[in-house]
Amino acid sequence: MHTYVKRRGSMMITALILAVFVLVTTIPVDGKQIEAYEYDTIVVSKGDTLWTIASELQEELNANKESIVSWIAEYNEIEGAVIIAGQTLTVPVKGEND
């Protein structure tokens, strides 16, 4: 019986370590990565949202939309998520050397 308990315990520990490894290696650290990018200025068009802007930048930056939205909102000092047509925003872009 003790062997079964020890084996089951070591299997659970192994599974836990594997789960933590997978979780840690897949957690986006985009906020820190975005800091290394260059920046560009865009003018908000009618119908644009932070989410649609982030969607357009997502593939280029290789970052998730939530991180991009947070970065844009924080950098441009936007409270809430409301942006208006004609507003100028600074956004992260991938540099030529990246």
C-alpha positions as CSV (number, residue, x, y, z in Angstrom):
1,M,0.0,0.0,0.0
2,H,2.8,2.4,0.8
3,T,4.3,1.9,-2.7
4,Y,1.0,2.9,-4.3
5,V,0.7,6.0,-2.2
6,K,4.3,7.0,-2.9
7,R,3.9,6.4,-6.7
8,R,0.6,8.3,-6.8
9,G,2.2,11.1,-4.8
10,S,5.2,11.4,-7.2
11,M,2.8,11.2,-10.2
12,M,0.8,14.1,-8.7
13,I,4.0,16.1,-8.1
14,T,5.2,15.5,-11.6
15,A,1.8,16.5,-13.1
16,L,1.9,19.6,-10.9
17,I,5.4,20.6,-12.0
18,L,4.4,20.0,-15.7
19,A,1.3,22.1,-15.3
20,V,3.2,24.9,-13.7
21,F,5.8,24.8,-16.5
22,V,3.2,24.9,-19.2
23,L,1.4,27.8,-17.4
24,V,4.6,29.8,-16.9
25,T,5.8,29.3,-20.4
26,T,2.5,30.4,-22.0
27,I,1.7,33.4,-19.8
28,P,2.2,36.4,-22.0
29,V,4.8,38.9,-20.9
30,D,3.8,41.3,-23.6
31,G,3.8,44.4,-21.5
32,K,7.5,44.1,-21.0
33,Q,8.1,43.0,-24.6
34,I,6.1,46.0,-25.9
35,E,8.4,48.4,-24.1
36,A,11.2,47.3,-26.5
37,Y,9.3,48.3,-29.6
38,E,9.3,51.6,-31.5
39,Y,6.3,53.9,-31.4
40,D,4.1,55.5,-34.1
41,T,1.3,58.0,-34.0
42,I,-2.1,57.2,-35.5
43,V,-5.3,59.2,-35.9
44,V,-8.4,57.4,-34.7
45,S,-10.9,56.8,-37.5
46,K,-14.7,56.7,-37.1
47,G,-15.6,53.3,-35.7
48,D,-12.2,52.5,-34.3
49,T,-11.9,51.1,-30.8
50,L,-8.9,50.2,-28.7
51,W,-9.7,46.5,-29.4
52,T,-9.8,47.0,-33.2
53,I,-6.5,48.9,-33.1
54,A,-5.0,46.2,-31.0
55,S,-6.3,43.6,-33.5
56,E,-4.5,45.3,-36.3
57,L,-1.2,45.4,-34.3
58,Q,-1.5,41.9,-32.8
59,E,0.3,39.9,-35.5
60,E,3.1,42.4,-36.0
61,L,3.8,42.7,-32.3
62,N,3.3,39.0,-31.6
63,A,1.4,40.1,-28.5
64,N,-2.1,39.5,-27.2
65,K,-4.8,42.1,-27.7
66,E,-5.4,42.7,-24.0
67,S,-1.8,43.6,-23.5
68,I,-1.8,46.0,-26.5
69,V,-5.0,47.6,-25.3
70,S,-3.6,48.1,-21.8
71,W,-0.4,49.5,-23.2
72,I,-2.2,52.0,-25.5
73,A,-4.6,53.1,-22.8
74,E,-1.8,53.6,-20.2
75,Y,0.7,55.3,-22.5
76,N,-2.0,57.7,-23.9
77,E,-3.5,58.2,-20.4
78,I,-6.9,57.0,-21.5
79,E,-9.3,56.4,-18.7
80,G,-11.9,53.7,-19.6
81,A,-11.9,52.6,-23.2
82,V,-13.5,55.5,-25.0
83,I,-11.6,57.0,-27.9
84,I,-13.0,59.4,-30.5
85,A,-12.5,59.9,-34.2
86,G,-9.7,62.4,-34.8
87,Q,-7.9,61.6,-31.6
88,T,-4.2,61.0,-31.9
89,L,-2.7,58.0,-30.2
90,T,0.8,56.7,-29.8
91,V,0.9,52.9,-30.5
92,P,3.8,50.4,-30.3
93,V,5.1,49.1,-33.6
94,K,7.8,46.6,-34.5
95,G,11.0,48.4,-35.4
96,E,12.8,47.8,-38.6
97,N,15.6,45.9,-36.9
98,D,13.3,43.6,-35.0
